[in-house]
Amino acid sequence: AQSVAQPEDQVNVAEGNPLTVKCTYSVSGNPYLFWYVQYPNRGLQFLLKYITGDNLVKGSYGFEAEFNKSQTSFHLKKPSALVSDSALYFCAVREVGNQGGKLIFGQGTELSVKP
Amino acid sequence: GAGVSQTPSNKVTEKGKYVELRCDPISGHTALYWYRQSLGQGPEFLIYFQGTGAADDSGLPNDRFFAVRPEGSVSTLKIQRTERGDSAVYLCASSSPGTYYEQYFGPGTRLTVT
């Protein structure tokens, strides 16, 4: 069965410092991987995805993520955090070949960036 | 362009009542998904439509839940005999096959069963 783990419920970072939000996944085949962000009382917003190719993918708002097949990880990163990055972040996986396209989500990591 | 819209944004109902939640996907998106998000959790898949047909309804928790998409655009999620445990935010998403099923989400409907 597919699954996603986000081991940290909360990540605290000072503004201007680099941030990392961790994600590991489990699928029986090759994965499509996604990061979404959720601001209070708003829907999920797509940040970035890994489909194939370069293991480092770049997305919206300066975020990037690194796909590591051997460690089955897809950690979200940003070189310099902003207070406005404070939000709830979700990692999601879909198995390649899954025609249904349903996403399996982690339980989320709350990112707090302090000035 | 317009994103995914969902109505109502909030719905309060009494235990045992019937509710309908509506989703209007992005124009031209053939795939439509419903997810349920409980407090402190990630979204959980409920059902997926490709066109008018439900291609995967494996996430529907029981037969009180049903969804339709009669014309391949707007979808309605229907919940019969609501229970307090149904209280959650119901999210709708749509996607186009040309974008590797990148899903675009609506703002959700917060359902509270009292």
Interface residues (C-beta under 8 A of the other chain):
Chain A: V4 Y32 F34 Y36 N41 R42 G43 L44 Q45 F46 K49 I51 F90 A92 R94 Q99 G100 G101 K102 L103 I104 F105 G106 Q107 G108
Chain B: V4 A31 Y33 Y35 G40 Q41 G42 P43 E44 F45 Y48 A55 D56 G59 L91 A93 S95 Y100 Y101 E102 Q103 Y104 F105 G106 P107 G108
